[in-house]
Amino acid sequence: MNLTPTNKIFIVEELLDSKVYKDKLYVKLKSSNLRNEFSYRKTDIINQINSRVGKKLIVDIIFK
C-alpha cells in the first residue's frame, strides 16, 4: 500500500489510538473494514515500518 496524501488523511481520521510496547505496535481503529484490510497486509506494513526506521523495531501489529 503506497500512501498518498489522501490515504494518509483517511487513515489518521480512522485511527483512535496507537502505541508500541515490547516490539509490538498496537493500533486501535474506528473501522472494522479497515482493521480487516490491515490484518491481511500486516507483514507488508511491518516491513515498511522497519525499513523506514532502519532497524527491526516492530515484530507484530495488533489491530483492535
Summary of the structure (lengths in Angstrom):
residues: 64
radius of gyration: 11.5
end to end distance: 19.9
largest distance: 31.0
contacts: 147
relative contact order: 0.21
helix: 48%
strand: 27%
